[in-house]
Amino acid sequence: GIINLQPVLWSDWPFIIRHRRQLLCLDNILLLTRGDPLCLAHLFSSIGPSDHLFAGVYDSGEKSDKVVGQVYQSPHLNSAHLDYILLTENADPSDVIPLLEGLVTKVGHWGAKMVVADLPIDSDLFTQFRQAGFFTVAKQRVYRIENRRTLRKKSNTGWRAWSREDVPAMRRLYQSVVPPLIQPVEPLSRHEMVGMVYYDAHGALQAYVDLVYGPKGVWALPIIHPHTEENMVDMLEQMIGDLPELIGRPVYCATRSYLPWVEQALSQISADESPEQAVLVRYLALHQRVEPDFGTLSLENGKPEPTVPLAPIKNHRG
């Protein structure tokens, strides 16, 4: 059926503000770098001329409260991210499903390939997200480092800002440690800030870090080779110490479940550990079978190997 999802109007804001404490933030990076999704700094910084942002309201027409959600897409990424969901105590949890479906439909019109959400591992909404087509691709933790002066210093660090010449080595490291299933969700870089790379004494890339800066904090995702001979704890402490222009802001160092060696090293740093979250994704692209105009012999087995492109769901006629 048709989903009755309406854009948030001025008349909806008193309801949203009144229940803002029941807001569930679903974008960990935006929350840590820009603050509460309803604060002015977040609202003003989360939309630009080339960005996509949509806040929608689903009202079932029953006695239960309406539910509200927002979705956002950066021009640098082919994925969109759920920003928040507002579900009051009087709302029907099952209304989250049509809300998600409506937001996903909106994202499909933008041409995004997927929708991502960060959901607390103990959330009661897992059932609704699964029914709306989302599934878990990874788990994550974030470590908050407040005062970098408490970290050990080394005189000769291997960290420096990356340049275009570093990208091939970064891509090789990325492809070797990030699972293929995760790569569409976790990009090589979010292109929000020039990150840093770490080379050993032999000139081999051992790690790089993707950075996102905001008025509330700095988010960092380090990608480190699992077999590096460098001391990972020292590497991470020096990385945090070398971050430019912190201006008193805390550093939020993230780790994913597919990088357990990074999490083990971060756990040895004096930092506040956040509760575990699940990274959920719903793909908005379908594999289409394409009949090849002529057979292409594969060098491995000599069989025709047609290409299988991706097409957005909105272009699929079924």
Long-range contacts (C-beta under 8 A, 24 or more apart in sequence): 3-58, 3-98, 3-101, 3-102, 3-105, 4-58, 4-59, 4-60, 4-61, 4-98, 5-56, 5-57, 5-58, 5-98, 5-99, 5-102, 5-103, 5-105, 5-106, 6-56, 6-57, 6-58, 6-59, 7-54, 7-55, 7-56, 7-57, 8-55, 8-56, 8-57, 8-68, 8-70, 9-57, 12-57, 12-68, 15-65, 15-66, 15-68, 16-68, 16-86, 19-65, 19-86, 19-88, 20-86, 22-86, 22-87, 22-88, 22-89, 23-84, 23-85, 23-86, 24-84, 24-85, 24-86, 24-87, 24-123, 24-125, 25-83, 25-84, 25-118, 26-81, 26-82, 26-83, 26-84, 26-85, 26-117, 26-118, 26-119, 27-72, 27-81, 27-82, 27-83, 27-84, 27-117, 27-118, 28-118, 28-140, 28-142, 28-219, 28-254, 28-277, 29-212, 29-219, 30-72, 30-81, 30-83, 30-214, 32-142, 32-214, 32-216, 32-217, 32-219, 32-252, 33-212, 33-213, 33-214, 33-215, 33-216, 33-217, 33-218, 33-219, 33-252, 34-214, 34-215, 34-216, 35-214, 35-215, 35-216, 37-70, 37-83, 37-84, 41-215, 41-216, 45-214, 45-215, 46-72, 46-83, 47-72, 48-75, 50-75, 51-75, 52-80, 52-107, 52-110, 52-112, 54-103, 54-106, 56-99, 56-102, 56-103, 56-106, 58-95, 58-98, 58-99, 58-102, 60-92, 60-95, 60-98, 62-92, 64-90, 64-91, 64-92, 64-95, 65-90, 65-91, 66-91, 66-95, 67-91, 67-95, 67-96, 67-99, 68-99, 69-99, 69-100, 69-103, 70-103, 71-103, 71-106, 71-107, 71-115, 73-107, 73-110, 73-112, 74-190, 74-192, 76-190, 76-191, 76-192, 77-187, 77-190, 78-112, 78-113, 78-114, 79-112, 79-113, 79-114, 79-115, 79-116, 79-184, 79-185, 79-281, 80-107, 80-110, 80-112, 80-114, 80-115, 80-116, 81-115, 81-116, 81-117, 82-115, 82-116, 82-117, 85-125, 87-125, 93-124, 93-125, 93-128, 94-128, 96-125, 96-128, 96-129, 96-132, 97-128, 97-131, 97-132, 100-128, 100-129, 100-132, 100-134, 101-132, 104-132, 104-133, 104-282, 104-284, 107-284, 108-284, 108-312, 108-313, 108-314, 109-314, 111-312, 112-284, 113-184, 113-283, 113-284, 113-285, 113-310, 113-312, 114-184, 114-185, 114-281, 114-282, 114-283, 114-284, 114-285, 115-281, 115-282, 115-284, 116-185, 116-279, 116-280, 116-281, 117-279, 117-280, 117-281, 118-277, 118-278, 118-279, 118-280, 119-277, 119-278, 119-280, 120-275, 120-276, 120-277, 120-278, 121-275, 121-276, 121-277, 121-278, 122-275, 126-278, 129-280, 132-282, 133-282, 134-280, 134-281, 134-282, 135-280, 135-281, 135-282, 136-278, 136-279, 136-280, 137-181, 137-182, 137-185, 137-279, 137-280, 137-281, 138-182, 138-185, 138-186, 138-256, 138-257, 138-258, 138-278, 138-279, 139-256, 139-257, 139-276, 139-277, 139-278, 139-279, 140-254, 140-255, 140-256, 140-257, 140-276, 140-277, 140-278, 140-279, 141-254, 141-255, 141-263, 141-266, 141-273, 141-274, 141-275, 141-276, 141-277, 142-252, 142-253, 142-254, 142-255, 142-273, 142-274, 143-252, 143-253, 143-254, 143-255, 143-266, 143-267, 143-269, 143-271, 143-272, 143-273, 143-274, 144-250, 144-251, 144-252, 144-271, 144-272, 144-274, 145-240, 145-250, 145-251, 145-252, 145-253, 145-269, 145-270, 145-271, 146-250, 146-272, 148-240, 148-241, 148-243, 148-246, 148-251, 150-270, 151-237, 151-238, 151-240, 151-241, 151-269, 151-270, 152-234, 152-237, 152-238, 153-238, 153-241, 154-234, 154-238, 157-238, 157-242, 158-198, 158-199, 158-200, 158-201, 158-206, 158-230, 158-235, 158-238, 159-196, 159-197, 159-198, 159-235, 159-238, 159-239, 159-242, 160-196, 160-197, 161-194, 161-195, 161-196, 161-197, 162-194, 162-195, 162-196, 162-197, 162-208, 166-197, 166-205, 166-208, 169-197, 169-205, 170-197, 170-205, 170-208, 172-205, 173-205, 173-207, 173-208, 173-223, 173-225, 174-223, 176-225, 177-223, 177-224, 177-225, 177-226, 177-258, 177-259, 178-223, 178-258, 179-258, 182-256, 182-258, 184-283, 185-279, 185-281, 186-256, 196-239, 196-242, 196-243, 198-230, 198-235, 198-239, 200-228, 200-229, 200-230, 206-230, 206-235, 207-235, 207-239, 209-239, 211-243, 213-245, 215-249, 216-249, 217-249, 217-250, 217-251, 217-252, 218-243, 218-246, 218-249, 218-250, 218-251, 218-252, 219-252, 219-254, 220-251, 220-252, 220-253, 220-254, 221-253, 221-254, 221-255, 221-256, 222-253, 222-255, 222-262, 223-259, 223-262, 224-259, 224-261, 224-262, 224-265, 226-261, 232-261, 232-262, 232-264, 232-265, 233-265, 233-268, 233-269, 235-265, 236-262, 236-265, 236-266, 236-269, 237-269, 240-269, 284-312, 284-313, 285-310, 285-311, 285-312, 285-313, 286-310, 286-311, 286-313, 286-316, 288-316
